[in-house]
Amino acid sequence: MDVHIGRVETQVTATDPKLLNDPRFLARIVRMVKEELAREELEQSRREHDRNPGRAETRR
């Protein structure tokens, strides 16, 4: 199942409110989220392969 997330909202409490206006800081958060999503996708792919090894091989 493909999932596309167009927008995510959350409430953040920061000890340094100026940090939330720093584009580098926000880019770092985005990068970390993307890395975690990629890890989850890889894990899901591995689970799918374990459940259906023959079918997963034909997709490569």
Secondary structure in CASP SS format (residue, H / E / C, confidence):
PFRMAT SS
TARGET T0000
AUTHOR 0000-0000-0000
METHOD secondary structure of the structure
MODEL  1
M C 1.00
D C 1.00
V C 1.00
H C 1.00
I C 1.00
G C 1.00
R C 1.00
V C 1.00
E C 1.00
T C 1.00
Q C 1.00
V C 1.00
T C 1.00
A C 1.00
T C 1.00
D C 1.00
P H 1.00
K H 1.00
L H 1.00
L H 1.00
N H 1.00
D C 1.00
P H 1.00
R H 1.00
F H 1.00
L H 1.00
A H 1.00
R H 1.00
I H 1.00
V H 1.00
R H 1.00
M H 1.00
V H 1.00
K H 1.00
E H 1.00
E H 1.00
L H 1.00
A H 1.00
R H 1.00
E H 1.00
E H 1.00
L H 1.00
E H 1.00
Q H 1.00
S H 1.00
R H 1.00
R H 1.00
E H 1.00
H H 1.00
D H 1.00
R H 1.00
N C 1.00
P H 1.00
G H 1.00
R H 1.00
A H 1.00
E H 1.00
T H 1.00
R C 1.00
R C 1.00
END
